[in-house]
Each structure stands twice: as structure tokens, then as C-alpha cells.
Amino acid sequence: MVSPAIALAFLPLLLTLLIRYRFYFVLFYRAVLLRVWRDCRTGLSREERCFQYVLTNATPGDPESILDGFDSWCTKKEFISHIGPKKGKILDRLLSEHSPLTVLELGAHCGYSTVRIARALPLGARLFSVEMDQKNAAIAEKVIRLAGFDEALVELIVCPSDEVIPRLRADFDLEKLDFVFMDHWKKCYLPDLQMLEGSGLLGKGSMILADNVLFPGAPNFLRYIRRCGLYEWRVHRATLEYSKGIRDGMAELVYQGTK
Ligand code: MG
């Protein structure tokens, strides 16, 4: 049994840790504890609960209201690691500046960023969105179609990214990728980037935007782009989606190849 005197001696340290890391505690509560409790209580996955909320609150055919529904749920209810509205504006701006015609998204999850990208694309553009989790992909498919985007604009590919990338040229008739958005497993960022380089689908000016490079973080990916000399790059600093105090960033890469 710890004596009250010893417990009191540790109180300032405990308080300091609680204050310093409060945003991480809040994130752990919202992303893990609350999720497990509600999974057991509702028998639905977090993504299914989120989709039900969006379905109830959004207007079919209106991408803006669907994004608002996601943002509202992720702010008021539970945490899902969509890109969110703040970092989403950086994505919006880059898309509007570059008007890409061929876009690859790695990690559709529930379709939030897919809708965000699709609504910003010019006429005639195509978005290939990759999601390896079949249940999440089923939700993403409904979200994308609910937003009013057909298969001519958005094609959802249910497969691990390292199996899709080598097949993009042959199976999807792709010559070049103008824009790649990475928001899947952070450990896949570097091997997938190198696979894209090897595929010949990146040309001069191809842009890659990678989310969450500071939190949870992709140190090997950042080390590689710093050293390889193939990209002009920068990190857009921001906070983690739906969180005020956890620092995060998105890496913007522009390929300097010759194609
Ligand atoms: Mg993300």
C-alpha cells in the first residue's frame, strides 16, 4: 500500500504529465476507449456509426453536406482519422492550383477525402481510390455514390496498395499520375512511393501529398525524400485532424523526373 505522503509527493508530477499530454489523453479516450465501448454497445463498427450519422444528416448529391456530416460526427461524437477540414483546405488549394486529370488516392477509408478530391477535379478527370479493408470500402463506395460521383469519375479499387500499384498501367490503362494522395498505413508510404517511381507513372511535375507525416509520423519516408534528390518538397505544418494540440503535417512532393 502506497502511503499518502508518497502519493502526495507524486501529485505535482502526475498533474504536470496530465496537463502536458492532455491532448494525447483526449485522443486515446476518443479513438480507443470510446470506440471499444460503443462497438460493444451498438454492435456496429465506428465507420458504420459514422456513416449512419452522415446518411441522416447529409443531402444526397451534395458533397459539401456530406463532408460537413463527417466533420460534425468526428468533432462531436468519435474520432476517425480523416484528413479533416483544416488540412483538407490545403488539399483543396493544391488541387485547384494543379487541376490534375489523373489522381490516385491510397487509403480511401470511409470516402471522406475521396469526396473532397472528387469535388475539386476538372471535367474529364479520373480518380482511382484504393482501400484494402473490404468493410470500409463498402462504406466508401456508398459515400462516394451518395455524393453524386459516378464510376467514370471515381473508381474504387478494393485491394492492398502494393498489389494495385504494379497493375495500374496494365489494368487501368494509366500513362501518368498527376496527383497522388497518401493517407493509408504510414509504414507503406516509403515502399509505395518507391514502387510508384519504379512504375514509371510519375512524370515531371507529378505531385504527391502525404498526410500525417509528423503524427503518427512517417520518419523513413521523410528521410528518403530529404536524401533522394528526386523531389522538390515541403511540409505543411498543421494540427492533427479534429484535435487542437497535437502537431502534425502533410508532405508535398513534386517529382523532378524528366518524363
Ligand atoms: Mg490522415
Residues whose N, C-alpha, C, O or C-beta is under 5 A from the ligand:
A	BS01	MG	S81 H82 I83 D183 D211 N212
